[in-house]
Amino acid sequence: MREAIRELVPDGASLALGLQMEQMIPFAAGHEIIRQNKRGLTLIGPISDILFDQMIAAGCVEQVIAAWVGNVMMGSAYNFRRAVEQGGLKVVNLSNFAVALALQAAAMGVPFLPTRTALGSDVARGNEFFAKIDSPFEDSQSGESSTRLGGRGRPPLREQVKLHAVRALSPDVAIVHLQRADRDGNAHCWGNFGVMIEAVRAARRVIVVAEEIVDGDVIASDPNRTVIPGFLVSAVVACSYGAHPSPVQGCYGRDNAFFRQYHEQTKTQADSDAWLQHWVHSVADRQAYMNQLGGCRVEGLGVKQHAYAAQTDFGY
């Protein structure tokens, strides 16, 4: 992890993190970024939970492009809120869907994608990621769209002329946490993908953090679960419990107590500095972090009720 962050995450980089909504958030990678004292970062994500807040508290962040930043369990994130109120943090407000569209546009190599999602809201007002456009498919004489097929439950396309363009967003680095990968970066993931796939395809570099590294034959045995191909990946890191306190489906659950404690222990900057010292700066790596967390607590996060998928036959 230390080497991957040092080589692939320079100061001033834009990072896509926390892409799978409330689960599989790459906290171990974020903590290593803090330990290496990276500066001037732009953080990109839909719902990052408390990882963005920790990186803001550490002084790593200059800008946030996101749909929401906070503590999903407890509400507001104190460091994010404090930074915004004091004017020290630039924030670009997007919806979850707009984040997905911006990343997908970059993944496709196009400058924008059209949408109706922000029409009628204030999200697009003064927002550099939105521009109003007209449909290019209009009948020159009638002014109506030449295509009138709307689909079941939708208005005809001739009524869908006014649109927003969402600007493409290409992160310098996407960091994703998932269940397993091989040494070439081919990776399996199951559960909530969020905007992970769009971000991986849009990013210039990708760091895959996996609960375990397995032989390539294991990955090849289930191609439909191989959501990240190795040729997109710049580095692969094995890091068990690297997403704690967020959950990883099939591996461990969400540490709700940790989120509550974070909320109580980070109300001021001094409190946050003490928290970072205890949980980030004073631990050398993830193993030291887990030792500090304690074996009993870790054991209590194990999967309580397994839900196995049906066996699949890929033969002919």
ZIMO-V804991 format. One record per backbone hydrogen bond with DSSP energy under -1.0 kcal/mol. CO is the residue of the C=O (numbers start at 0). NH is the residue of the N-H. If there is no record, write none. Layout:
{{CO,NH} {CO,NH}}
This chain:
{{0,4} {1,5} {2,6} {3,7} {4,8} {9,12} {12,41} {13,172} {14,43} {15,174} {18,194} {19,22} {24,26} {25,29} {26,30} {27,31} {28,32} {29,33} {30,34} {31,35} {32,37} {33,36} {38,11} {40,61} {40,62} {41,14} {42,64} {43,16} {45,67} {47,50} {49,53} {50,54} {51,55} {52,56} {53,57} {54,59} {55,58} {59,40} {61,89} {62,42} {63,91} {64,44} {65,93} {70,74} {74,70} {76,80} {77,81} {78,82} {79,83} {80,84} {81,85} {82,87} {83,86} {89,63} {91,65} {94,98} {95,99} {96,100} {97,101} {98,102} {99,103} {100,104} {101,105} {101,168} {102,106} {103,107} {104,109} {110,167} {112,165} {114,163} {115,118} {117,120} {123,126} {126,129} {128,166} {130,164} {132,162} {135,137} {138,142} {143,138} {150,153} {155,158} {156,159} {160,134} {162,132} {163,114} {164,130} {165,112} {170,203} {172,15} {173,206} {175,208} {177,210} {179,187} {180,213} {181,184} {185,181} {186,226} {186,227} {187,179} {192,195} {194,198} {195,199} {196,200} {197,201} {198,202} {204,173} {205,233} {205,234} {206,175} {207,236} {208,177} {209,238} {211,180} {214,217} {214,218} {215,219} {216,220} {218,221} {221,224} {222,225} {224,188} {224,226} {227,186} {228,231} {229,232} {234,207} {236,209} {238,241} {240,243} {241,27} {242,245} {244,254} {246,23} {247,250} {247,251} {251,247} {253,255} {254,258} {255,259} {256,260} {257,261} {258,262} {259,263} {260,264} {267,271} {268,272} {269,273} {270,274} {271,275} {272,276} {273,277} {274,278} {275,279} {275,280} {276,281} {279,282} {284,288} {285,289} {286,290} {287,291} {288,292} {289,293} {293,297} {294,298} {295,299} {297,300} {298,301} {300,252}}
